[in-house]
């Protein structure tokens, strides 16, 4: 009998502590053309949502750092790409609500990504990201927007750009 209760208790507690989705959702391209990774890229971050200045600065540096592994990050030149990341939704949610129940107090970070080239700009790739974090229990209650969401945007963009379409 004790073993049967333990078999039921462990998965239920694991679900309560770990919960559902994390901020690892990918960038989805709506328009996609070939990318020349030998060209330099200039990163531009804009926002429609209310977002703390520190988070914007962190995201800018993080995106530039992640793209530095696949592009040459330099100043703007005549043939450089411009990667524009527009944050459209930023919601830190409630840590207390996440702690109490999975799915409550979710964090959201949504945005649009556009890679353009030339003058006038020609869109090479255009897409969006929708990240949400609804982990519950202790893990969800202690989660921070920077660790779970904003730090994953640069990696998601870099990985999506590497995929040939």
PESULWO-V71881 format. One record per pair of residues at least 4 apart in sequence whose ideal C-beta (glycine too) atoms are under 6 Angstrom apart, sorted by the first residue. I is the first residue (numbers start at 1). J is the second residue. Records with the same first field share a line. If there is no record, write none. Layout:
I: J, J
//
This chain:
5: 9
9: 13
14: 18
16: 137
17: 137, 138, 139
19: 102, 135, 136, 140
20: 102, 134
21: 134
22: 133
23: 131, 133, 148, 149, 152
25: 131
26: 156, 160
27: 113, 127, 129, 156, 157, 160
28: 127, 128
29: 125, 127
30: 126, 127
31: 126
32: 125, 165
33: 124
37: 70, 71
39: 79, 80, 81
40: 72, 74, 77, 80
41: 67, 71, 81, 83
42: 76, 80, 82
43: 63, 64, 83
44: 84
45: 60, 85
46: 86
47: 51, 87
48: 88
49: 87, 88, 89, 90
51: 55, 56, 87, 90
55: 150
58: 62, 150
59: 150, 153
62: 154
63: 154
64: 73
66: 154, 155, 158
67: 71, 158
68: 73
70: 158
76: 80
81: 115, 117
82: 116
83: 115
84: 114
85: 111, 113
86: 111, 112
87: 111
88: 110, 111
89: 108, 110
90: 109
91: 108
92: 107, 145
93: 105, 106, 107
94: 105
95: 141
97: 104, 105
98: 105, 136, 140, 141
99: 141
101: 136
102: 136
103: 134
106: 132, 134
107: 133, 145, 149
108: 132
109: 131, 149
110: 130
111: 129
112: 128
113: 127, 157
114: 126
115: 124, 125
116: 121, 123
117: 122, 124
118: 122
129: 156
131: 149
133: 148
135: 139, 140
136: 140
143: 148
145: 149
146: 150, 151
147: 151
152: 156
//
